[in-house]
Amino acid sequence: MNINYLKTANDHLDIKLQGEMDALGCMNIRPKIETIADAKDNKNITIDMSNVSFIDSSGIGVIVFLYAG
């Protein structure tokens, strides 16, 4: 699982995910996800999942974590 992100204007963050969002893949990107969720200036987040080939409950948990963070 790979994650890339780009901060744009007006506190907008574009996140691009690639690979499998399973338990192992999500564990690998967890530090970056926690950093993103903890940042108070990320008010609008767009997640591009067009290159995600598989998602399970761990992947859904990552999305919910970002939303709730």
PyMOL Python script that loads the backbone (N, CA, C, O; Angstrom):
from pymol import cmd

cmd.read_pdbstr("""\
ATOM      1  N   MET A   1       0.844  -1.163   0.000  1.00  0.00           N
ATOM      2  CA  MET A   1       0.000   0.000   0.000  1.00  0.00           C
ATOM      3  C   MET A   1       0.894   1.232   0.000  1.00  0.00           C
ATOM      4  O   MET A   1       1.827   1.337   0.795  1.00  0.00           O
ATOM      5  N   ASN A   2       0.601   2.148  -0.887  1.00  0.00           N
ATOM      6  CA  ASN A   2       1.323   3.415  -0.966  1.00  0.00           C
ATOM      7  C   ASN A   2       0.361   4.559  -0.726  1.00  0.00           C
ATOM      8  O   ASN A   2      -0.815   4.480  -1.083  1.00  0.00           O
ATOM      9  N   ILE A   3       0.860   5.615  -0.126  1.00  0.00           N
ATOM     10  CA  ILE A   3       0.068   6.815   0.099  1.00  0.00           C
ATOM     11  C   ILE A   3       0.911   8.026  -0.285  1.00  0.00           C
ATOM     12  O   ILE A   3       2.073   8.145   0.103  1.00  0.00           O
ATOM     13  N   ASN A   4       0.307   8.906  -1.045  1.00  0.00           N
ATOM     14  CA  ASN A   4       0.923  10.181  -1.398  1.00  0.00           C
ATOM     15  C   ASN A   4      -0.106  11.259  -1.109  1.00  0.00           C
ATOM     16  O   ASN A   4      -1.306  11.039  -1.273  1.00  0.00           O
ATOM     17  N   TYR A   5       0.352  12.404  -0.685  1.00  0.00           N
ATOM     18  CA  TYR A   5      -0.603  13.475  -0.442  1.00  0.00           C
ATOM     19  C   TYR A   5      -0.001  14.822  -0.807  1.00  0.00           C
ATOM     20  O   TYR A   5       1.213  15.020  -0.791  1.00  0.00           O
ATOM     21  N   LEU A   6      -0.907  15.741  -1.138  1.00  0.00           N
ATOM     22  CA  LEU A   6      -0.524  17.068  -1.580  1.00  0.00           C
ATOM     23  C   LEU A   6      -1.460  18.081  -0.941  1.00  0.00           C
ATOM     24  O   LEU A   6      -2.681  17.986  -1.071  1.00  0.00           O
ATOM     25  N   LYS A   7      -0.882  19.038  -0.260  1.00  0.00           N
ATOM     26  CA  LYS A   7      -1.670  20.110   0.349  1.00  0.00           C
ATOM     27  C   LYS A   7      -1.876  21.194  -0.698  1.00  0.00           C
ATOM     28  O   LYS A   7      -0.925  21.652  -1.332  1.00  0.00           O
ATOM     29  N   THR A   8      -3.127  21.595  -0.869  1.00  0.00           N
ATOM     30  CA  THR A   8      -3.459  22.628  -1.837  1.00  0.00           C
ATOM     31  C   THR A   8      -4.029  23.841  -1.105  1.00  0.00           C
ATOM     32  O   THR A   8      -3.946  23.939   0.119  1.00  0.00           O
ATOM     33  N   ALA A   9      -4.593  24.739  -1.858  1.00  0.00           N
ATOM     34  CA  ALA A   9      -5.119  25.975  -1.274  1.00  0.00           C
ATOM     35  C   ALA A   9      -6.305  25.711  -0.348  1.00  0.00           C
ATOM     36  O   ALA A   9      -6.971  24.680  -0.437  1.00  0.00           O
ATOM     37  N   ASN A  10      -6.545  26.667   0.535  1.00  0.00           N
ATOM     38  CA  ASN A  10      -7.706  26.648   1.433  1.00  0.00           C
ATOM     39  C   ASN A  10      -7.758  25.421   2.339  1.00  0.00           C
ATOM     40  O   ASN A  10      -8.828  24.851   2.552  1.00  0.00           O
ATOM     41  N   ASP A  11      -6.619  25.017   2.867  1.00  0.00           N
ATOM     42  CA  ASP A  11      -6.553  23.885   3.791  1.00  0.00           C
ATOM     43  C   ASP A  11      -7.124  22.599   3.192  1.00  0.00           C
ATOM     44  O   ASP A  11      -7.733  21.803   3.907  1.00  0.00           O
ATOM     45  N   HIS A  12      -6.935  22.393   1.915  1.00  0.00           N
ATOM     46  CA  HIS A  12      -7.414  21.188   1.242  1.00  0.00           C
ATOM     47  C   HIS A  12      -6.244  20.207   1.086  1.00  0.00           C
ATOM     48  O   HIS A  12      -5.127  20.602   0.749  1.00  0.00           O
ATOM     49  N   LEU A  13      -6.522  18.937   1.334  1.00  0.00           N
ATOM     50  CA  LEU A  13      -5.512  17.898   1.231  1.00  0.00           C
ATOM     51  C   LEU A  13      -6.005  16.822   0.276  1.00  0.00           C
ATOM     52  O   LEU A  13      -7.077  16.251   0.477  1.00  0.00           O
ATOM     53  N   ASP A  14      -5.224  16.546  -0.765  1.00  0.00           N
ATOM     54  CA  ASP A  14      -5.522  15.476  -1.712  1.00  0.00           C
ATOM     55  C   ASP A  14      -4.659  14.269  -1.354  1.00  0.00           C
ATOM     56  O   ASP A  14      -3.433  14.364  -1.304  1.00  0.00           O
ATOM     57  N   ILE A  15      -5.307  13.142  -1.109  1.00  0.00           N
ATOM     58  CA  ILE A  15      -4.617  11.897  -0.769  1.00  0.00           C
ATOM     59  C   ILE A  15      -4.826  10.907  -1.903  1.00  0.00           C
ATOM     60  O   ILE A  15      -5.950  10.718  -2.368  1.00  0.00           O
ATOM     61  N   LYS A  16      -3.738  10.272  -2.350  1.00  0.00           N
ATOM     62  CA  LYS A  16      -3.823   9.227  -3.369  1.00  0.00           C
ATOM     63  C   LYS A  16      -3.345   7.920  -2.746  1.00  0.00           C
ATOM     64  O   LYS A  16      -2.236   7.836  -2.218  1.00  0.00           O
ATOM     65  N   LEU A  17      -4.192   6.912  -2.817  1.00  0.00           N
ATOM     66  CA  LEU A  17      -3.863   5.601  -2.292  1.00  0.00           C
ATOM     67  C   LEU A  17      -3.667   4.631  -3.448  1.00  0.00           C
ATOM     68  O   LEU A  17      -4.340   4.719  -4.475  1.00  0.00           O
ATOM     69  N   GLN A  18      -2.733   3.704  -3.263  1.00  0.00           N
ATOM     70  CA  GLN A  18      -2.455   2.714  -4.295  1.00  0.00           C
ATOM     71  C   GLN A  18      -2.114   1.391  -3.632  1.00  0.00           C
ATOM     72  O   GLN A  18      -1.323   1.343  -2.690  1.00  0.00           O
ATOM     73  N   GLY A  19      -2.711   0.330  -4.124  1.00  0.00           N
ATOM     74  CA  GLY A  19      -2.410  -1.003  -3.605  1.00  0.00           C
ATOM     75  C   GLY A  19      -3.609  -1.631  -2.934  1.00  0.00           C
ATOM     76  O   GLY A  19      -4.752  -1.327  -3.274  1.00  0.00           O
ATOM     77  N   GLU A  20      -3.351  -2.497  -1.992  1.00  0.00           N
ATOM     78  CA  GLU A  20      -4.400  -3.222  -1.274  1.00  0.00           C
ATOM     79  C   GLU A  20      -4.581  -2.630   0.115  1.00  0.00           C
ATOM     80  O   GLU A  20      -3.630  -2.526   0.890  1.00  0.00           O
ATOM     81  N   MET A  21      -5.814  -2.245   0.416  1.00  0.00           N
ATOM     82  CA  MET A  21      -6.127  -1.698   1.743  1.00  0.00           C
ATOM     83  C   MET A  21      -6.604  -2.835   2.641  1.00  0.00           C
ATOM     84  O   MET A  21      -7.765  -2.890   3.045  1.00  0.00           O
ATOM     85  N   ASP A  22      -5.684  -3.731   2.938  1.00  0.00           N
ATOM     86  CA  ASP A  22      -5.965  -4.818   3.864  1.00  0.00           C
ATOM     87  C   ASP A  22      -5.207  -4.528   5.163  1.00  0.00           C
ATOM     88  O   ASP A  22      -4.613  -3.460   5.311  1.00  0.00           O
ATOM     89  N   ALA A  23      -5.229  -5.461   6.086  1.00  0.00           N
ATOM     90  CA  ALA A  23      -4.594  -5.237   7.391  1.00  0.00           C
ATOM     91  C   ALA A  23      -3.112  -4.885   7.252  1.00  0.00           C
ATOM     92  O   ALA A  23      -2.638  -3.950   7.897  1.00  0.00           O
ATOM     93  N   LEU A  24      -2.391  -5.611   6.429  1.00  0.00           N
ATOM     94  CA  LEU A  24      -0.956  -5.360   6.254  1.00  0.00           C
ATOM     95  C   LEU A  24      -0.712  -4.014   5.574  1.00  0.00           C
ATOM     96  O   LEU A  24       0.131  -3.237   6.024  1.00  0.00           O
ATOM     97  N   GLY A  25      -1.434  -3.737   4.506  1.00  0.00           N
ATOM     98  CA  GLY A  25      -1.257  -2.475   3.796  1.00  0.00           C
ATOM     99  C   GLY A  25      -1.569  -1.279   4.674  1.00  0.00           C
ATOM    100  O   GLY A  25      -0.844  -0.284   4.656  1.00  0.00           O
ATOM    101  N   CYS A  26      -2.638  -1.370   5.439  1.00  0.00           N
ATOM    102  CA  CYS A  26      -3.026  -0.262   6.316  1.00  0.00           C
ATOM    103  C   CYS A  26      -2.034  -0.078   7.459  1.00  0.00           C
ATOM    104  O   CYS A  26      -1.798   1.046   7.903  1.00  0.00           O
ATOM    105  N   MET A  27      -1.455  -1.168   7.932  1.00  0.00           N
ATOM    106  CA  MET A  27      -0.443  -1.071   8.979  1.00  0.00           C
ATOM    107  C   MET A  27       0.778  -0.300   8.456  1.00  0.00           C
ATOM    108  O   MET A  27       1.399   0.459   9.201  1.00  0.00           O
ATOM    109  N   ASN A  28       1.117  -0.494   7.193  1.00  0.00           N
ATOM    110  CA  ASN A  28       2.273   0.179   6.605  1.00  0.00           C
ATOM    111  C   ASN A  28       2.069   1.686   6.459  1.00  0.00           C
ATOM    112  O   ASN A  28       3.032   2.447   6.558  1.00  0.00           O
ATOM    113  N   ILE A  29       0.838   2.126   6.227  1.00  0.00           N
ATOM    114  CA  ILE A  29       0.600   3.562   6.049  1.00  0.00           C
ATOM    115  C   ILE A  29       0.069   4.240   7.310  1.00  0.00           C
ATOM    116  O   ILE A  29      -0.177   5.446   7.302  1.00  0.00           O
ATOM    117  N   ARG A  30      -0.108   3.492   8.381  1.00  0.00           N
ATOM    118  CA  ARG A  30      -0.688   4.031   9.608  1.00  0.00           C
ATOM    119  C   ARG A  30       0.023   5.280  10.138  1.00  0.00           C
ATOM    120  O   ARG A  30      -0.667   6.224  10.521  1.00  0.00           O
ATOM    121  N   PRO A  31       1.349   5.344  10.183  1.00  0.00           N
ATOM    122  CA  PRO A  31       1.997   6.563  10.695  1.00  0.00           C
ATOM    123  C   PRO A  31       1.628   7.813   9.890  1.00  0.00           C
ATOM    124  O   PRO A  31       1.403   8.875  10.472  1.00  0.00           O
ATOM    125  N   LYS A  32       1.565   7.699   8.575  1.00  0.00           N
ATOM    126  CA  LYS A  32       1.181   8.850   7.752  1.00  0.00           C
ATOM    127  C   LYS A  32      -0.279   9.217   7.976  1.00  0.00           C
ATOM    128  O   LYS A  32      -0.618  10.399   8.033  1.00  0.00           O
ATOM    129  N   ILE A  33      -1.143   8.220   8.104  1.00  0.00           N
ATOM    130  CA  ILE A  33      -2.563   8.472   8.344  1.00  0.00           C
ATOM    131  C   ILE A  33      -2.755   9.179   9.682  1.00  0.00           C
ATOM    132  O   ILE A  33      -3.554  10.111   9.779  1.00  0.00           O
ATOM    133  N   GLU A  34      -2.039   8.749  10.704  1.00  0.00           N
ATOM    134  CA  GLU A  34      -2.143   9.398  12.011  1.00  0.00           C
ATOM    135  C   GLU A  34      -1.666  10.842  11.955  1.00  0.00           C
ATOM    136  O   GLU A  34      -2.271  11.715  12.578  1.00  0.00           O
ATOM    137  N   THR A  35      -0.593  11.107  11.219  1.00  0.00           N
ATOM    138  CA  THR A  35      -0.101  12.470  11.056  1.00  0.00           C
ATOM    139  C   THR A  35      -1.148  13.351  10.370  1.00  0.00           C
ATOM    140  O   THR A  35      -1.386  14.486  10.783  1.00  0.00           O
ATOM    141  N   ILE A  36      -1.759  12.819   9.330  1.00  0.00           N
ATOM    142  CA  ILE A  36      -2.796  13.564   8.611  1.00  0.00           C
ATOM    143  C   ILE A  36      -3.986  13.833   9.522  1.00  0.00           C
ATOM    144  O   ILE A  36      -4.494  14.953   9.565  1.00  0.00           O
ATOM    145  N   ALA A  37      -4.429  12.821  10.245  1.00  0.00           N
ATOM    146  CA  ALA A  37      -5.600  12.966  11.122  1.00  0.00           C
ATOM    147  C   ALA A  37      -5.336  13.936  12.266  1.00  0.00           C
ATOM    148  O   ALA A  37      -6.248  14.641  12.697  1.00  0.00           O
ATOM    149  N   ASP A  38      -4.100  13.982  12.764  1.00  0.00           N
ATOM    150  CA  ASP A  38      -3.768  14.859  13.884  1.00  0.00           C
ATOM    151  C   ASP A  38      -3.595  16.320  13.485  1.00  0.00           C
ATOM    152  O   ASP A  38      -3.677  17.208  14.334  1.00  0.00           O
ATOM    153  N   ALA A  39      -3.356  16.574  12.205  1.00  0.00           N
ATOM    154  CA  ALA A  39      -3.142  17.942  11.743  1.00  0.00           C
ATOM    155  C   ALA A  39      -4.461  18.713  11.800  1.00  0.00           C
ATOM    156  O   ALA A  39      -5.455  18.313  11.194  1.00  0.00           O
ATOM    157  N   LYS A  40      -4.454  19.798  12.522  1.00  0.00           N
ATOM    158  CA  LYS A  40      -5.669  20.587  12.708  1.00  0.00           C
ATOM    159  C   LYS A  40      -6.018  21.427  11.486  1.00  0.00           C
ATOM    160  O   LYS A  40      -7.158  21.873  11.359  1.00  0.00           O
ATOM    161  N   ASP A  41      -5.072  21.652  10.591  1.00  0.00           N
ATOM    162  CA  ASP A  41      -5.322  22.515   9.441  1.00  0.00           C
ATOM    163  C   ASP A  41      -5.856  21.762   8.216  1.00  0.00           C
ATOM    164  O   ASP A  41      -6.071  22.369   7.167  1.00  0.00           O
ATOM    165  N   ASN A  42      -6.070  20.453   8.339  1.00  0.00           N
ATOM    166  CA  ASN A  42      -6.628  19.674   7.230  1.00  0.00           C
ATOM    167  C   ASN A  42      -8.143  19.627   7.372  1.00  0.00           C
ATOM    168  O   ASN A  42      -8.693  18.683   7.940  1.00  0.00           O
ATOM    169  N   LYS A  43      -8.807  20.640   6.857  1.00  0.00           N
ATOM    170  CA  LYS A  43     -10.257  20.716   7.003  1.00  0.00           C
ATOM    171  C   LYS A  43     -10.993  19.958   5.910  1.00  0.00           C
ATOM    172  O   LYS A  43     -12.054  19.385   6.158  1.00  0.00           O
ATOM    173  N   ASN A  44     -10.441  19.952   4.706  1.00  0.00           N
ATOM    174  CA  ASN A  44     -11.064  19.271   3.565  1.00  0.00           C
ATOM    175  C   ASN A  44     -10.084  18.253   3.005  1.00  0.00           C
ATOM    176  O   ASN A  44      -8.974  18.597   2.599  1.00  0.00           O
ATOM    177  N   ILE A  45     -10.509  16.998   2.990  1.00  0.00           N
ATOM    178  CA  ILE A  45      -9.653  15.924   2.501  1.00  0.00           C
ATOM    179  C   ILE A  45     -10.368  15.199   1.370  1.00  0.00           C
ATOM    180  O   ILE A  45     -11.531  14.820   1.502  1.00  0.00           O
ATOM    181  N   THR A  46      -9.669  15.011   0.263  1.00  0.00           N
ATOM    182  CA  THR A  46     -10.161  14.213  -0.854  1.00  0.00           C
ATOM    183  C   THR A  46      -9.281  12.974  -0.955  1.00  0.00           C
ATOM    184  O   THR A  46      -8.054  13.073  -0.974  1.00  0.00           O
ATOM    185  N   ILE A  47      -9.913  11.813  -1.020  1.00  0.00           N
ATOM    186  CA  ILE A  47      -9.171  10.556  -1.112  1.00  0.00           C
ATOM    187  C   ILE A  47      -9.404   9.954  -2.494  1.00  0.00           C
ATOM    188  O   ILE A  47     -10.538   9.637  -2.853  1.00  0.00           O
ATOM    189  N   ASP A  48      -8.337   9.799  -3.264  1.00  0.00           N
ATOM    190  CA  ASP A  48      -8.395   9.168  -4.582  1.00  0.00           C
ATOM    191  C   ASP A  48      -8.047   7.690  -4.392  1.00  0.00           C
ATOM    192  O   ASP A  48      -6.905   7.343  -4.092  1.00  0.00           O
ATOM    193  N   MET A  49      -9.039   6.839  -4.569  1.00  0.00           N
ATOM    194  CA  MET A  49      -8.848   5.399  -4.399  1.00  0.00           C
ATOM    195  C   MET A  49      -8.917   4.661  -5.727  1.00  0.00           C
ATOM    196  O   MET A  49      -9.155   3.453  -5.757  1.00  0.00           O
ATOM    197  N   SER A  50      -8.710   5.381  -6.828  1.00  0.00           N
ATOM    198  CA  SER A  50      -8.828   4.762  -8.151  1.00  0.00           C
ATOM    199  C   SER A  50      -7.765   3.688  -8.392  1.00  0.00           C
ATOM    200  O   SER A  50      -7.940   2.840  -9.266  1.00  0.00           O
ATOM    201  N   ASN A  51      -6.678   3.712  -7.640  1.00  0.00           N
ATOM    202  CA  ASN A  51      -5.620   2.699  -7.794  1.00  0.00           C
ATOM    203  C   ASN A  51      -5.591   1.708  -6.636  1.00  0.00           C
ATOM    204  O   ASN A  51      -4.592   1.018  -6.430  1.00  0.00           O
ATOM    205  N   VAL A  52      -6.684   1.636  -5.883  1.00  0.00           N
ATOM    206  CA  VAL A  52      -6.807   0.637  -4.820  1.00  0.00           C
ATOM    207  C   VAL A  52      -7.440  -0.604  -5.439  1.00  0.00           C
ATOM    208  O   VAL A  52      -8.543  -0.548  -5.983  1.00  0.00           O
ATOM    209  N   SER A  53      -6.731  -1.717  -5.349  1.00  0.00           N
ATOM    210  CA  SER A  53      -7.195  -2.951  -5.991  1.00  0.00           C
ATOM    211  C   SER A  53      -8.042  -3.824  -5.071  1.00  0.00           C
ATOM    212  O   SER A  53      -8.743  -4.720  -5.543  1.00  0.00           O
ATOM    213  N   PHE A  54      -7.983  -3.572  -3.752  1.00  0.00           N
ATOM    214  CA  PHE A  54      -8.721  -4.386  -2.790  1.00  0.00           C
ATOM    215  C   PHE A  54      -8.894  -3.574  -1.520  1.00  0.00           C
ATOM    216  O   PHE A  54      -7.994  -2.834  -1.122  1.00  0.00           O
ATOM    217  N   ILE A  55     -10.048  -3.709  -0.884  1.00  0.00           N
ATOM    218  CA  ILE A  55     -10.273  -3.052   0.405  1.00  0.00           C
ATOM    219  C   ILE A  55     -11.077  -3.996   1.298  1.00  0.00           C
ATOM    220  O   ILE A  55     -12.052  -4.607   0.858  1.00  0.00           O
ATOM    221  N   ASP A  56     -10.652  -4.106   2.560  1.00  0.00           N
ATOM    222  CA  ASP A  56     -11.407  -4.890   3.529  1.00  0.00           C
ATOM    223  C   ASP A  56     -11.754  -3.978   4.713  1.00  0.00           C
ATOM    224  O   ASP A  56     -11.635  -2.758   4.606  1.00  0.00           O
ATOM    225  N   SER A  57     -12.166  -4.542   5.802  1.00  0.00           N
ATOM    226  CA  SER A  57     -12.602  -3.741   6.947  1.00  0.00           C
ATOM    227  C   SER A  57     -11.478  -2.861   7.508  1.00  0.00           C
ATOM    228  O   SER A  57     -11.754  -1.804   8.077  1.00  0.00           O
ATOM    229  N   SER A  58     -10.237  -3.275   7.358  1.00  0.00           N
ATOM    230  CA  SER A  58      -9.114  -2.440   7.803  1.00  0.00           C
ATOM    231  C   SER A  58      -9.054  -1.156   6.994  1.00  0.00           C
ATOM    232  O   SER A  58      -8.803  -0.084   7.544  1.00  0.00           O
ATOM    233  N   GLY A  59      -9.281  -1.257   5.702  1.00  0.00           N
ATOM    234  CA  GLY A  59      -9.291  -0.086   4.839  1.00  0.00           C
ATOM    235  C   GLY A  59     -10.441   0.845   5.160  1.00  0.00           C
ATOM    236  O   GLY A  59     -10.276   2.065   5.174  1.00  0.00           O
ATOM    237  N   ILE A  60     -11.613   0.270   5.419  1.00  0.00           N
ATOM    238  CA  ILE A  60     -12.751   1.100   5.814  1.00  0.00           C
ATOM    239  C   ILE A  60     -12.435   1.802   7.130  1.00  0.00           C
ATOM    240  O   ILE A  60     -12.814   2.958   7.320  1.00  0.00           O
ATOM    241  N   GLY A  61     -11.754   1.123   8.031  1.00  0.00           N
ATOM    242  CA  GLY A  61     -11.358   1.721   9.306  1.00  0.00           C
ATOM    243  C   GLY A  61     -10.447   2.926   9.113  1.00  0.00           C
ATOM    244  O   GLY A  61     -10.562   3.906   9.848  1.00  0.00           O
ATOM    245  N   VAL A  62      -9.552   2.872   8.147  1.00  0.00           N
ATOM    246  CA  VAL A  62      -8.669   3.997   7.854  1.00  0.00           C
ATOM    247  C   VAL A  62      -9.485   5.207   7.406  1.00  0.00           C
ATOM    248  O   VAL A  62      -9.234   6.328   7.847  1.00  0.00           O
ATOM    249  N   ILE A  63     -10.452   4.977   6.537  1.00  0.00           N
ATOM    250  CA  ILE A  63     -11.287   6.065   6.047  1.00  0.00           C
ATOM    251  C   ILE A  63     -12.096   6.687   7.194  1.00  0.00           C
ATOM    252  O   ILE A  63     -12.190   7.910   7.302  1.00  0.00           O
ATOM    253  N   VAL A  64     -12.665   5.853   8.029  1.00  0.00           N
ATOM    254  CA  VAL A  64     -13.431   6.355   9.180  1.00  0.00           C
ATOM    255  C   VAL A  64     -12.521   7.109  10.135  1.00  0.00           C
ATOM    256  O   VAL A  64     -12.924   8.134  10.687  1.00  0.00           O
ATOM    257  N   PHE A  65     -11.306   6.625  10.339  1.00  0.00           N
ATOM    258  CA  PHE A  65     -10.339   7.284  11.215  1.00  0.00           C
ATOM    259  C   PHE A  65     -10.036   8.691  10.711  1.00  0.00           C
ATOM    260  O   PHE A  65      -9.966   9.631  11.503  1.00  0.00           O
ATOM    261  N   LEU A  66      -9.858   8.843   9.402  1.00  0.00           N
ATOM    262  CA  LEU A  66      -9.604  10.176   8.822  1.00  0.00           C
ATOM    263  C   LEU A  66     -10.818  11.076   8.990  1.00  0.00           C
ATOM    264  O   LEU A  66     -10.676  12.263   9.287  1.00  0.00           O
ATOM    265  N   TYR A  67     -11.992  10.529   8.806  1.00  0.00           N
ATOM    266  CA  TYR A  67     -13.221  11.310   8.926  1.00  0.00           C
ATOM    267  C   TYR A  67     -13.431  11.768  10.369  1.00  0.00           C
ATOM    268  O   TYR A  67     -13.801  12.916  10.615  1.00  0.00           O
ATOM    269  N   ALA A  68     -13.196  10.871  11.310  1.00  0.00           N
ATOM    270  CA  ALA A  68     -13.433  11.182  12.720  1.00  0.00           C
ATOM    271  C   ALA A  68     -12.314  11.992  13.340  1.00  0.00           C
ATOM    272  O   ALA A  68     -12.510  12.660  14.356  1.00  0.00           O
ATOM    273  N   GLY A  69     -11.113  11.932  12.719  1.00  0.00           N
ATOM    274  CA  GLY A  69      -9.941  12.579  13.274  1.00  0.00           C
ATOM    275  C   GLY A  69     -10.068  14.038  13.292  1.00  0.00           C
ATOM    276  O   GLY A  69      -9.152  14.732  13.735  1.00  0.00           O
TER     277      GLY A  69
END
""", "prot")
cmd.dss("prot")
cmd.show_as("cartoon", "prot")
cmd.util.cbc("prot")
cmd.orient("prot")
